[in-house]
Amino acid sequence: MSFLWRTVINAIAIWLAAALLAGVSIVTKGNTTDSNVLNTILTCLVIGAVLALVNGFVKPLVKLLTLPVYMLTLGLFGLVVNALMLLLTAWFTKHTDWGLQVDGFWWAVAGALFISVAGMILERVLPGKYSRRR
């Protein structure tokens, strides 16, 4: 259930990032408006799932291997790692007719920062894991 929740949060944050940042976009395949909306929703959910998998499996390994750099930069290297995870997600999804497109490293940094902040806000606002504590 946690993976599904993380996928939905990531999908909404990715959609917001693509809507607000010029260098981050969602590529879908569809002809009519109705199918385009459905394709966008499904594409965002798949991209969210890929990002959740990348963050769940690849990111801990990268953080472990780059631990000295994290310590040297007092954690700021996390922005670079998040950008690389976003670029890796875009690379995984670019081999299809749909997916995430990031226009460069600095757009990946901006997108990763935006997705992280939006994800934290969405976790607090949407009903779910944190609403049961109250």
Helices and strands as residue ranges (DSSP letters): H 2-20, E 24-27, H 33-53, I 54-58, H 59-65, H 67-72, H 77-93, E 99-102, H 105-125, G 131-133
